[in-house]
Amino acid sequence: MARAGSAVGAARAHLRADLLAVLEACRTAGAEEVVVCDGHDDGRNLEAGDLPDYVRLISGSPAPLSMLQGLQRGLDGALFVGYHARAGTEAAVLEHTWSPSVFRIVVGEVEVGEFGLGALLAGSFGVPALYLSGDDKATAEARQLVAGIVTTTVKKGISRTSAELMSPDEARARMRRDVESALSSRAEARPLDWSGEPVRVTFTRVAMCDVAAGYPDARRIDGRSLEVGGVTFEDAYRGLLACMRLAALAG
């Protein structure tokens, strides 16, 4: 994200206001500490400045777990705020998966996006995915993958770059309500389980796969696709990150 211009400043202000609404709900639900990962672009969109003293902000990049840095054992749950639907989803606002170099990611037989990867990584640490906010396609994607997850639909996608919006105040009121609900029922939630299926990534161009295939634990499937695995999903996820980062070098 560019760091200049009134539109950028407004976007960052909305992001911060959304975060504060979620943090307020977490505190009301009894949270003693909240770890926030700034997962957009290079992770430099939020300032620690006047965040509540019970919040820890992870900022900047690269980080070992990228936009999921901070996930670890011992957390009560994972909340995914402001997420997009996976790459290729029709009428989803700014649909994508990690970067423009990625066409599709499939775990076993299930196509996943950034939320799916996050829920599986959280699950590998024994942490349930409790909540997601986003457009109607992102929330539908989350509900299809994680039974019982609480979602807040804050906009309805019309095309990739158009949407039907609600007022920010109404969206944040709904987010506060739904986050409180998600946290109050967390005892019933279960981490998303990975059964050891390989993770397959298809890039948008052959040249990207040519570079990514240099990762030692990757197995090339075809011109644009390769797969990685591991003993745990964290292993597979780290391998996937390495391949995607290599692919980005091909431009």
Secondary structure, 3 states (H helix, E strand, C coil): CCCCCHHHHHHHHHHHHHHHHHHHHHHHCCCCCEEEECCCCCCCCCCCCCCCCCEEEECCCCCCCHHHCCCCCCCCCEEEEEECCCCCCCCCCCCCCCCCCEEEEEECCEEECHHHHHHHHHHHCCCCEEEEEEEHHHHHHHHHHCCCCEEEEEEEEEECCEEEECCHHHHHHHHHHHHHHHHHCHHHCCCCCCCCCCEEEEECCHHHHHHHCCCCCCEECCCCEEEECCCCHHHHHHHHHHHHHHHHCCC
